[in-house]
């Protein structure tokens, strides 16, 4: 049987790589626009509605969509066997057209308890399936259940200052998240219903497998024959967007780029599924004096030449306040000293980092003659000292 190719993506107005959510939204928009109840007597709108429905039935089913993307079209007998097998011509003298297997399926289900363990119809999985399993290859498997999907996670970037990251803080965020629609309790349907245009209210549609014709439940109305109206508040989505205030505790020692998880504060799920989570990425502002290095704090402290030469004790800033640091005699520029457990508290390890103090020796201004004379005397005392002597040996 020749199969007319249709561009289902073009019919719905979406890209080939569109997500399930994008396909679902495009379908609902076009279905509402071209619905026969909203366009009485408009045959063109009715045909467009059927085309949109056909495109959605294929693209909304993962297996059908894969077949469509692979072959460029979808038919129920794609990939089946030759004559006498699934998708081929039936044996001579047999004509299954118009045959309804519903009675056989019902009788088979009533007798299922009388079959021996492992018994089933040849060709079904492990020969232990049902008559319906045997023919499922014609129609892409069993009827899918109602759509249920866990809510998506939300991401939020939070800027805090240096001291908030060190000591911890409590913040109140306002986030926009999908919540379950209270009007329809998340089911997406409102009051009233209409006849399903796909099956004309019968709840069944005819599908072909080669020369065999089967009556199967309508995928549009799930075999009910009627379509419930979309909820006017959520437009059939089952969820609405609302702002919500969330209290978040930032623990002491939170580092730049760290992420916090707030359970169940993401978007609400569909079909009764649980909501997603909220993830908060911390951005810590720079400090003018302190610099964080893991759990340690680094700070640069200026000292005078005589303090470095003679040695002394100086006060240095820490995140806890002032601390006393001993500068030994002969300290050179860039030398680093460690103040134990003056860094950041790591609550997970129950340990605290250190503070690393780097010395920066500063030369005094020589604005008066007396200062210059003292430096000249110092230079004469150490005339034989050349700090660049080792440098030349390495060149």
Secondary structure, DSSP 8 states (H G I E B T S, - for coil): -------HHHHHT--TT--HHHHHHHHHHHHHHH-TTTSTT-HHHHHHHHHHHHHHHHHTSHHHHHHHHHHSS--TTTT--STTSTTS---TT---TT---HHHHHHHHHTGGGS-TT---TTSGGG-S-HHHHTHHHHTSS------B----EEEEEEE-HHHHHH-EEEEEEEEEEEE-TTTTTS-EEEEEEE-TTTTTSSEEEEEETTEEEEEE-TTTTTSSEEEEE-TTTTTSSEEEEEEEEEEEE-TT--TT-EEEETT-S---BTT-----EEEEEEE---SS-EEETTEEEEEEEEEHHHHHH-EEEEEEETTEEEEEEE-TT--TT-EEEETT-S-EETTTTEE--EEEEEEEE-----SHHHHHHHHHHHHHTTT--TTHHHHHH-
